[in-house]
Amino acid sequence: MGKMTNRVESARDRRRVLKEAMRELDAAASTPTGVGGWLEQVSKTLDDLSEALDRHVDMVEGEDGLLAEIADISPHLQSVIDQMRADHKDLQGRVDSMKLAIKQARSGPDGPAEIRREIRELLSSLAQHRERGADLVYDAYNVDISAAD
């Protein structure tokens, strides 16, 4: 196993928080839509996920963040780093779009189904991003960042 730096350890902590926020959003979206407060609970858990994602992005993309460290020690991984940054922008944009969709949720029968579909797609994209992140860290440090997941 490779050397664990403070930035890798911080990323691992942010990763755990993001995974828990993903799990909470999935659980909220999976409850019956007829349960009182369904939309409000989905909105709250989406806000929590948004905050976890923003903190993750701030931590890894900062001037002294994990991606900068990886670029320094493994410049051959720059294209993967660029993809991670692009993922972050895309994911944050999708979360913002979901927030708007929930605020404008239609009271008709397709509203909850559409929200659930978008949540499933978002969670799938987040899971794929986490996988790419785990691969990037492993390639740079020979450390399995997902070991504690």
C-alpha positions in Angstrom: 0.0 0.0 0.0 1.2 3.5 -0.9 1.8 6.5 1.3 -1.4 8.2 2.7 -1.0 12.0 2.6 -3.2 14.4 4.6 -4.9 15.4 1.4 -5.8 11.8 0.6 -7.1 11.3 4.2 -9.2 14.4 3.9 -10.5 13.2 0.5 -11.4 9.9 2.1 -13.4 11.7 4.8 -15.2 13.8 2.2 -15.9 10.7 0.2 -17.6 9.0 3.2 -19.8 12.1 3.8 -20.7 12.2 0.1 -21.6 8.5 0.0 -23.8 8.9 3.1 -25.6 11.8 1.5 -26.1 9.7 -1.7 -27.5 6.9 0.5 -29.9 9.3 2.2 -31.2 10.8 -1.0 -31.7 7.3 -2.5 -33.7 6.3 0.7 -35.8 9.5 0.6 -36.6 9.1 -3.1 -37.5 5.4 -2.6 -40.2 6.0 0.0 -43.8 6.0 -1.2 -44.7 9.3 -2.8 -48.0 9.3 -1.0 -46.2 9.5 2.4 -46.7 13.0 3.7 -43.8 15.3 3.2 -42.2 13.1 0.5 -41.2 16.0 -1.7 -39.9 18.0 1.3 -37.7 15.1 2.5 -36.3 14.6 -1.0 -35.6 18.3 -1.2 -33.8 18.2 2.2 -31.7 15.2 1.4 -30.8 16.7 -2.0 -29.7 19.9 -0.2 -27.5 17.8 2.1 -26.0 16.0 -1.0 -25.4 19.4 -2.6 -23.5 20.6 0.4 -21.5 17.4 0.6 -20.6 17.7 -3.1 -19.7 21.3 -2.8 -17.4 20.6 0.1 -15.8 17.7 -1.8 -15.2 19.9 -4.8 -13.8 22.8 -2.7 -11.4 20.4 -0.9 -10.1 18.5 -3.9 -10.0 21.4 -6.4 -8.5 24.0 -4.1 -5.1 25.5 -4.8 -3.7 23.1 -2.2 -6.2 20.4 -2.9 -5.8 16.7 -3.8 -6.0 17.3 -7.6 -3.1 19.8 -7.4 -1.1 17.4 -5.4 -1.8 14.6 -7.9 -0.8 16.8 -10.8 2.5 17.6 -9.0 3.4 14.0 -8.2 1.9 12.3 -11.3 1.7 14.7 -14.2 0.9 11.9 -16.6 -2.6 11.8 -15.0 -3.5 15.3 -16.0 -6.2 14.2 -18.5 -7.9 12.2 -15.7 -7.6 15.2 -13.4 -9.2 17.4 -16.1 -12.0 14.9 -16.4 -12.6 14.9 -12.6 -12.9 18.7 -12.7 -15.3 18.5 -15.6 -17.3 15.9 -13.7 -17.5 18.3 -10.7 -19.0 21.1 -12.8 -21.5 18.7 -14.5 -22.5 17.1 -11.2 -23.0 20.5 -9.5 -25.1 21.7 -12.4 -27.2 18.6 -12.3 -27.8 19.0 -8.6 -28.8 22.6 -9.1 -31.2 21.5 -11.9 -32.7 18.9 -9.6 -33.3 21.6 -6.9 -35.1 23.7 -9.4 -37.2 20.7 -10.7 -38.2 19.9 -7.1 -39.2 23.6 -6.5 -41.3 23.5 -9.7 -42.6 20.0 -9.1 -45.8 19.4 -10.8 -48.7 18.1 -8.7 -49.6 15.7 -11.5 -48.9 12.0 -11.4 -45.7 12.2 -13.5 -44.0 14.7 -11.2 -42.6 12.2 -8.6 -41.8 9.6 -11.2 -39.7 12.2 -13.2 -38.0 13.4 -10.0 -37.1 9.8 -9.1 -35.8 9.1 -12.6 -33.5 12.2 -12.4 -32.3 11.2 -8.9 -31.4 7.7 -10.1 -29.5 9.2 -13.0 -27.7 11.7 -10.7 -26.8 9.0 -8.2 -25.5 6.7 -11.0 -23.3 9.6 -12.3 -22.0 10.3 -8.8 -21.2 6.6 -8.2 -19.3 6.5 -11.5 -17.4 9.7 -10.5 -16.5 8.2 -7.2 -15.1 5.1 -9.0 -13.0 7.3 -11.3 -11.8 9.2 -8.2 -10.8 6.0 -6.5 -8.9 4.8 -9.6 -7.1 8.2 -9.9 -6.0 8.1 -6.3 -4.8 4.5 -6.6 -2.9 5.3 -9.8 -1.2 8.3 -8.2 -0.5 6.9 -4.7 -1.1 3.2 -4.9 -3.7 3.8 -2.1 -7.2 2.4 -2.1 -9.3 5.4 -1.1 -12.5 3.4 -1.2 -11.2 0.9 1.5 -13.3 2.5 4.2 -16.5 2.9 2.1 
